[in-house]
């Protein structure tokens, strides 16, 4: 089989539209690398592919679990392996597309098998807050602290948890994952900074016009896990519906937080040496790279 393809890129870059066309040209099927598109009912705020896009190319790992469930990198790796095997068993080419860099890293480099989650300790660490956790991590594991964003509460909690449970820095335990374990073509969309900001602002407006507030109201009426509630676009609308944020300010917050997310994604992608950069949405260039 030809090598699988990964098309990565920051949120709102237009990579999914390009991936649909690329999959059509390559005789491929799409496997989503997105931590939020897995949830049923979270459609508008995650910019799920339209019905037309799904008809143009088969999609996998979208709408596979309820919003009350917890989904993580371990589940993604298992699901993605099955999806890739299924696609290739039918003589099709696997085209992965998304922006969740942690899921990409877990699939390509391997999954860190640390100590099991300690819920009591995690509650204690969450209560400390991201700034104090980052300060502690800087003392016990400077390498991990340098790599993690000071506001990345979820990963800061895990890094400090690993150190407290094992006495070993998580950065040392992860050195085995220093090169890809899968032979693949890895492409990443690069969009000019101001153009990406404009795309983010326009997409935010479209999401609100398409019914994001109504979508969140419906999600709040049923069991909804922390992962979805805290996602960019959703947490700001939750604050609005709880009377803590006017809708105009919620829109500005979504755009600001989406821009922060996009910059963080690009920092991750730049750390992967195997990435081949594609300026804009040049599908011809993408196709040529897949043939090399």
ABEGO torsion letter per residue (X at the ends): XBBBBBBBEBBGAGAAAAAAAAAAAAGBBBBBBBAAAABBGBAAAAGBBBAAAAAABBBBGBGABBAABBBBAAAAAAAAAAAAAAAAAAGBBBBBBEABAAAAAAAAAEBBBBBBBBAAAAAAAAAAEAAAAAAAAAAABAAAAAABBAABAAAAAAAAAAAAAAGBBAAAAAAABABBABBBBBBBBBBBAAAAAAAAAAAAAAAAAAGAAAAAAAAAABBBBAAAAABBGAAAAAAAAAGABBAAAAAAAAAAAAAAAAAAAAAAAAABAABBBBBEBBAAAAAAAAAX
